[in-house]
Amino acid sequence: MARITASVYTSHIPAVGVAMDLGKTQEPYWQPVFEGYEYSKEWLKENKPDVVFLVYNDHGTAFSLEMIPTFALGTGAEYPPADEGWGPRPVPMVHGHPELSAHIAQSVIQDDFDLTLINEMPVDHGLTVPLSVMCGQPEAWPFKVIPFHVNVVQYPVPSGKRCFELGQAIRRAVESFDEDLNVQIWGTGGMSHQLQGARAGLINREWDNAFLDRLIADPADLSNMPHIDYVREAGSEGVELVMWLIARGAMADVNGGAAPTVKHRFYHVPASNTAVGHLILENNI
């Protein structure tokens, strides 16, 4: 059967992708950010999955205020990089895994989670920046990717508890797929940041690191945190962190298995007025 072997968590800051695309990664401002992913790139080479189930949010490219699905599962064969106003990023086409996507859709919907199924869509920095920081700048991404969009832009957004339970349903779906696949699940977005208003530029180091502690040690309790706490402590865009709970909910320990191994943890501020958080957890199964 397929199995989830690890989860990866990372911010998906658009300026990080721009810095890579323009060759600025070794500039003094950016070098500390990219240094935090050097271990991760080597780890990924040694632990290359067949498929990455990548949880992210669209930023007004595939979806607009005319239609915003709460949860949207990519079921297509390929996804082009989106034009976010300055042309598509110079990154490879994202190739999906339609068979596993279709199986996850069947399983998760029958598990009482309503999903929007998307056969064609462009993918923006929310998905391509995590791929870039983990893989570098290859000619082709080294694995298949299943995009999974979560609405964290237009209220109402899903609760942390709903996201955590969805992660558990995704694990059940993956493990019931009758093919030997190594699957990783990635949660992206955050950490603390606010892009507008009186608190624009907010970063909360203490809260961010406490969130990482709780995500590792007690994700079930963390999933009960109300939206207002995210907004108050981590800024208006900090609520993106509920997407990390989907990835965490898919890990073995919250489903009766052993605690995961923390392979890497990284935190840095600032990066374009945003806190960069990153974590790699390996399942012990």
C-alpha positions as CSV (number, residue, x, y, z in Angstrom):
1,M,0.0,0.0,0.0
2,A,1.0,3.6,-0.2
3,R,2.4,5.2,2.9
4,I,3.1,8.7,4.3
5,T,6.7,8.7,5.3
6,A,7.2,12.3,6.3
7,S,5.7,15.8,6.6
8,V,7.4,19.1,5.7
9,Y,6.3,22.5,6.8
10,T,7.4,25.8,5.3
11,S,6.5,29.4,4.7
12,H,5.7,30.2,1.0
13,I,6.8,33.8,0.8
14,P,6.6,35.1,-2.8
15,A,9.8,37.2,-2.4
16,V,11.7,34.1,-1.6
17,G,10.9,32.7,-5.1
18,V,11.8,36.0,-6.7
19,A,15.2,36.0,-4.9
20,M,15.9,32.5,-6.3
21,D,14.7,33.4,-9.8
22,L,16.9,36.6,-9.9
23,G,20.0,34.8,-8.4
24,K,20.0,36.8,-5.1
25,T,20.2,33.9,-2.7
26,Q,23.8,34.7,-1.5
27,E,23.1,38.4,-0.9
28,P,23.5,39.3,2.8
29,Y,19.7,39.9,3.3
30,W,18.7,36.5,1.8
31,Q,21.7,34.2,2.6
32,P,20.4,33.4,6.2
33,V,17.0,32.4,4.8
34,F,18.4,30.0,2.2
35,E,21.0,28.6,4.5
36,G,18.1,27.2,6.6
37,Y,17.1,25.0,3.7
38,E,20.5,23.5,2.8
39,Y,20.0,20.5,5.1
40,S,16.4,20.1,3.7
41,K,17.6,19.9,0.1
42,E,20.1,17.1,1.0
43,W,17.5,15.3,3.2
44,L,15.0,15.4,0.3
45,K,17.6,13.9,-2.1
46,E,18.1,11.0,0.3
47,N,14.4,10.6,1.0
48,K,12.9,11.4,-2.4
49,P,9.2,10.6,-2.4
50,D,7.1,9.3,-5.3
51,V,4.4,11.9,-4.6
52,V,4.1,15.1,-2.5
53,F,0.6,16.0,-1.4
54,L,1.1,19.8,-1.1
55,V,-1.2,21.9,1.0
56,Y,-1.2,25.5,0.1
57,N,-3.5,28.5,-0.6
58,D,-4.2,30.2,-3.9
59,H,-3.6,33.9,-3.9
60,G,-6.2,35.1,-6.4
61,T,-4.8,33.3,-9.5
62,A,-6.7,30.1,-9.9
63,F,-9.6,31.4,-7.8
64,S,-11.0,34.9,-7.3
65,L,-13.7,36.5,-5.1
66,E,-16.2,35.1,-7.6
67,M,-15.5,31.6,-6.4
68,I,-13.4,30.4,-3.5
69,P,-13.6,26.7,-2.6
70,T,-12.8,25.9,1.0
71,F,-10.9,22.8,0.0
72,A,-9.9,22.1,-3.6
73,L,-8.1,18.9,-4.6
74,G,-6.0,18.9,-7.8
75,T,-7.0,15.8,-9.9
76,G,-5.2,16.7,-13.2
77,A,-2.2,15.4,-14.9
78,E,-0.3,18.8,-14.9
79,Y,-0.4,22.3,-13.5
80,P,1.4,25.3,-15.1
81,P,3.1,28.0,-13.0
82,A,0.7,30.9,-12.7
83,D,1.2,34.4,-14.0
84,E,0.8,36.5,-10.8
85,G,1.1,39.8,-12.6
86,W,4.7,39.8,-13.7
87,G,4.8,36.6,-15.8
88,P,5.0,32.9,-14.6
89,R,7.9,31.9,-12.5
90,P,10.7,30.2,-14.5
91,V,10.1,26.9,-12.8
92,P,9.1,23.5,-14.2
93,M,5.6,22.3,-15.0
94,V,4.0,20.6,-12.0
95,H,3.0,17.0,-12.9
96,G,0.2,15.4,-10.8
97,H,-0.8,11.9,-10.0
98,P,-4.4,11.6,-11.2
99,E,-4.9,8.0,-10.0
100,L,-3.9,8.8,-6.4
101,S,-5.8,12.1,-6.5
102,A,-9.0,10.3,-7.7
103,H,-8.6,7.7,-4.9
104,I,-8.1,10.4,-2.3
105,A,-11.2,12.2,-3.6
106,Q,-13.3,9.1,-3.3
107,S,-12.0,8.2,0.1
108,V,-12.1,11.6,1.7
109,I,-15.5,12.6,0.3
110,Q,-16.9,9.3,1.6
111,D,-15.3,10.2,4.9
112,D,-17.7,13.2,5.0
113,F,-15.3,15.9,3.8
114,D,-16.7,18.0,0.9
115,L,-14.0,18.7,-1.7
116,T,-13.9,20.7,-4.9
117,L,-12.2,18.7,-7.6
118,I,-10.0,20.7,-10.0
119,N,-8.8,19.1,-13.3
120,E,-7.1,22.2,-14.6
121,M,-5.6,25.2,-12.7
122,P,-2.4,27.3,-12.6
123,V,-0.4,27.1,-9.4
124,D,1.0,30.2,-7.8
125,H,3.9,30.9,-5.4
126,G,2.0,29.2,-2.6
127,L,2.9,25.9,-4.2
128,T,6.0,26.7,-6.3
129,V,8.0,28.4,-3.6
130,P,8.0,25.4,-1.3
131,L,9.1,23.2,-4.2
132,S,11.9,25.7,-5.0
133,V,13.3,25.9,-1.5
134,M,13.2,22.2,-1.1
135,C,14.4,21.1,-4.5
136,G,16.5,24.1,-5.8
137,Q,16.2,24.9,-9.5
138,P,16.0,21.6,-11.3
139,E,14.9,21.1,-15.0
140,A,12.0,19.0,-13.7
141,W,10.5,18.5,-10.3
142,P,11.8,15.1,-9.0
143,F,8.4,13.8,-8.0
144,K,4.7,14.0,-8.7
145,V,2.7,16.7,-6.9
146,I,-0.9,16.7,-5.8
147,P,-2.0,20.3,-5.1
148,F,-4.5,20.8,-2.3
149,H,-5.8,24.4,-1.9
150,V,-7.3,25.7,1.3
151,N,-9.2,28.9,1.6
152,V,-7.4,31.1,4.2
153,V,-8.0,34.3,2.3
154,Q,-11.7,35.1,2.5
155,Y,-13.6,34.4,5.7
156,P,-15.1,32.1,6.8
157,V,-12.0,29.9,6.7
158,P,-11.9,26.3,8.0
159,S,-11.0,25.7,11.7
160,G,-7.8,24.2,12.8
161,K,-9.7,21.2,14.1
162,R,-11.4,20.7,10.8
163,C,-8.0,20.9,9.1
164,F,-6.4,18.5,11.6
165,E,-9.2,15.9,11.1
166,L,-8.9,16.3,7.3
167,G,-5.3,15.4,7.6
168,Q,-6.3,12.2,9.4
169,A,-8.7,11.4,6.6
170,I,-6.0,12.0,4.0
171,R,-3.7,9.5,5.8
172,R,-6.5,6.9,5.7
173,A,-7.0,7.6,2.0
174,V,-3.3,7.3,1.1
175,E,-2.9,4.1,3.1
176,S,-5.8,2.4,1.3
177,F,-4.3,3.1,-2.1
178,D,-3.3,-0.2,-3.6
179,E,0.1,0.8,-5.0
180,D,3.5,0.9,-3.3
181,L,4.1,4.7,-3.1
182,N,6.3,6.8,-0.9
183,V,4.1,9.9,-0.1
184,Q,5.1,13.0,1.8
185,I,2.6,15.6,2.9
186,W,3.7,19.3,3.0
187,G,1.9,22.1,4.9
188,T,2.8,25.6,3.8
189,G,2.1,29.2,4.6
190,G,2.8,31.5,7.5
191,M,4.4,32.1,9.9
192,S,3.4,35.4,11.6
193,H,2.9,38.2,9.2
194,Q,0.4,41.0,8.4
195,L,0.5,42.7,5.0
196,Q,-1.8,45.7,5.6
197,G,-3.4,48.0,8.2
198,A,-2.1,49.5,11.4
199,R,-0.2,46.3,12.3
200,A,1.5,45.8,8.8
201,G,4.9,44.2,9.3
202,L,3.9,42.4,12.6
203,I,6.2,39.5,13.5
204,N,5.8,37.5,16.7
205,R,8.9,35.3,17.3
206,E,7.8,34.0,20.7
207,W,4.4,32.9,19.5
208,D,5.8,31.4,16.3
209,N,8.2,29.2,18.2
210,A,5.6,28.2,20.7
211,F,3.4,27.2,17.8
212,L,6.3,25.0,16.4
213,D,6.7,23.4,19.9
214,R,3.0,22.6,20.1
215,L,2.8,21.4,16.5
216,I,5.5,18.8,17.3
217,A,4.4,17.8,20.8
218,D,0.6,18.2,21.0
219,P,-1.0,18.9,17.6
220,A,-4.4,17.7,18.7
221,D,-4.6,20.4,21.4
222,L,-3.1,23.0,19.0
223,S,-5.9,22.2,16.6
224,N,-8.4,23.7,19.0
225,M,-6.9,27.2,18.8
226,P,-9.5,29.6,17.6
227,H,-9.0,31.8,14.6
228,I,-8.9,35.0,16.7
229,D,-5.8,33.8,18.4
230,Y,-4.0,33.4,15.1
231,V,-5.0,36.8,14.0
232,R,-4.2,38.5,17.3
233,E,-0.9,36.9,17.8
234,A,0.4,36.1,14.3
235,G,-1.3,38.8,12.2
236,S,-4.1,38.7,9.6
237,E,-2.2,36.3,7.4
238,G,-1.0,34.1,10.3
239,V,-4.2,32.1,10.0
240,E,-2.4,30.3,7.0
241,L,-0.9,28.1,9.7
242,V,-4.1,26.0,9.9
243,M,-2.8,24.4,6.7
244,W,0.1,23.0,8.7
245,L,-2.4,21.1,10.8
246,I,-3.5,19.2,7.7
247,A,0.0,17.8,7.3
248,R,0.4,17.2,11.0
249,G,-2.9,15.3,11.2
250,A,-1.7,12.9,8.5
251,M,1.3,11.7,10.7
252,A,1.3,8.3,12.4
253,D,1.5,9.4,16.0
254,V,-1.9,11.1,16.0
255,N,-3.4,7.8,14.7
256,G,-1.9,5.5,17.3
257,G,1.6,5.2,16.0
258,A,5.0,6.3,17.4
259,A,6.0,10.0,17.7
260,P,7.8,11.4,14.7
261,T,11.5,12.2,14.5
262,V,12.3,15.9,14.2
263,K,14.8,16.0,11.4
264,H,15.1,19.7,11.0
265,R,13.8,22.9,12.5
266,F,14.5,26.4,11.3
267,Y,13.2,29.9,12.0
268,H,14.3,33.2,10.7
269,V,13.1,36.8,10.5
270,P,12.6,38.8,8.5
271,A,12.0,37.8,4.9
272,S,10.0,40.4,3.2
273,N,8.3,41.4,6.5
274,T,7.4,37.7,7.2
275,A,8.7,35.2,9.6
276,V,10.1,32.1,8.0
277,G,9.3,28.8,9.7
278,H,10.4,25.4,8.5
279,L,10.1,21.9,10.0
280,I,10.7,18.3,8.8
281,L,9.1,15.4,10.6
282,E,9.7,11.7,9.7
283,N,7.2,9.0,10.5
284,N,8.5,6.1,12.6
285,I,6.5,3.2,11.1
